[in-house]
Structure formats: C-alpha cells, structure tokens
C-alpha cells in the first residue's frame, strides 16, 4: 500500500526482478484473484499469463 502514491508503482515488481531474471528459465508469480496493485505489477512484468477458470 505504500507504493500507491509513487510514480511508476505498476512497474515496481518488474524493476525489482529485472537483475535476477537472467538466471531463470521461468518465474511463476501467484497473485490473489483481484485486480489490486500486486496483480497489476505481476501483469506488467509478465510475458505470458495463465488464468485458471
């Protein structure tokens, strides 16, 4: 919640993961079933999205 007022808050997770992503083939981020800040951050840094129904 502290990121809500920050500029570029939707890119925080992508910026945090960027230095280590080269060491992994796949990264799975499980998010809550809502469109909150954590989910938006995960969607911004995703190449693919799995949406189980």
C-alpha positions in Angstrom: 0.0 0.0 0.0 3.0 2.3 0.4 3.5 2.2 -3.3 0.1 3.7 -4.2 1.3 7.3 -4.2 4.6 6.5 -6.0 5.2 7.3 -9.7 5.5 4.1 -11.7 4.1 1.9 -9.0 2.8 -0.6 -11.5 6.4 -1.3 -12.6 7.9 -1.9 -9.2 8.0 -5.7 -9.4 9.4 -5.7 -12.9 12.2 -3.4 -11.8 12.9 -5.5 -8.7 13.1 -8.8 -10.7 15.0 -7.4 -13.7 18.5 -8.1 -12.3 17.8 -11.7 -11.5 15.6 -12.9 -14.3 18.5 -13.9 -16.5 19.3 -16.7 -14.1 15.9 -18.4 -14.5 14.1 -20.1 -17.4 10.6 -19.5 -15.9 9.3 -17.5 -13.0 5.8 -18.1 -11.6 4.1 -15.4 -9.7 0.8 -16.4 -8.0 -1.5 -13.5 -7.3 -4.8 -13.0 -5.5 -7.9 -13.2 -7.6 -8.4 -9.4 -7.8 -7.1 -6.5 -9.8 -5.1 -5.0 -7.0 -1.6 -3.5 -7.1 0.2 -6.8 -6.7 -1.8 -8.3 -9.6 -1.2 -5.3 -11.8 2.5 -5.4 -11.1 2.6 -9.1 -12.0 0.8 -8.5 -15.3 3.1 -5.7 -16.2 6.2 -7.9 -15.9 4.6 -11.0 -17.4 5.4 -12.4 -20.9 2.6 -15.0 -20.5 -0.4 -15.2 -18.3 -2.3 -18.4 -17.1 -5.8 -17.7 -16.0 -7.4 -20.8 -14.5 -11.2 -20.7 -14.6 
